[in-house]
């Protein structure tokens, strides 16, 4: 039995939005991206929110987006990289469904965010690597499943998640 929702967490550049769309199509769920919800509500981009309101303003908006994203069922929720780190968000996201950490090596993630551009926390390589090292343990502890994404196509990652939701997650639930 598939979970009520699937929550994708991980660093910026891990492919949460892209994999989320592919997974939602496979499961017949709706893809929801918390950064997109923030932008829709604010009527502006994440970068502009960071510039105008700082991290505190963005995180407040992100928490509101997490509440909205978790309010329904049959959703694949792609979260911003820092969303799971806030206690309220953590509880909501863990309660919403299966949490899947999309993991990749730091250098791969750095290359992806540089190619993408426009990421407020990805302007300095050393700071980015430090942030990634700080967050990785939180991602791992929050995850019901960990999926490595380096060198893989989004559809292949989505197929693995779909398969593991049925096998690994069912086995974990029976063991708990």
PyMOL commands that set and color helices and strands:
alter all, ss='L'
color gray80, all
select helices_A, chain A and resi 16-27+34-42+46-70+83-85+87-96+106-116+125-142+154-166+168-175
alter helices_A, ss='H'
color red, helices_A
select strands_A, chain A and resi 5-9+30-33+75-78+98-103+145-148
alter strands_A, ss='S'
color yellow, strands_A
deselect
rebuild
show_as cartoon
